[in-house]
């Protein structure tokens, strides 16, 4: 699965998003696997999609989940505790809840790549000190 942030999800679904073509092209280069996100990112995506394109775009996101194109990860206690530590560490950026959830999941699952438009993912570090590879 490909760990995926809010901005990439919004851009994939909203054809009027300035990053739509970039993200669609990027998915063609990714392995043919479902996208993985967290509930905080899913919530943020729903909010932004509604603001940008109304309910039909939210409905599309629900269809992605129902069809298996998007997988939602339930956060564990360990991941949630790690999120709090990450938000404290990066409070000067600041790191938001959605970003913290993705970094915590990446740490837990040993994932090293994220599909994201957010430049902060170049700054965040995993527990082993490495940075995530950001696509596109």
Number of C-alpha atoms within 10 A of each C-alpha: 16 21 22 25 27 25 21 26 25 28 21 21 21 22 14 13 18 10 16 19 13 15 23 16 12 15 18 9 10 13 10 11 12 17 22 21 26 22 16 22 22 24 13 17 24 22 15 19 26 16 12 14 16 14 14 13 21 21 14 14 22 15 13 16 17 11 11 13 16 23 21 15 15 12 17 12 9 11 20 16 13 20 24 14 14 23 18 12 13 15 11 8 10 12 18 14 16 21 23 23 27 27 26 26 25 19 18 15 9 11 18 16 16 23 26 20 20 13 9 14 20 11 11 19 14 17 15 7 8 11 16 20 14 18 17 16
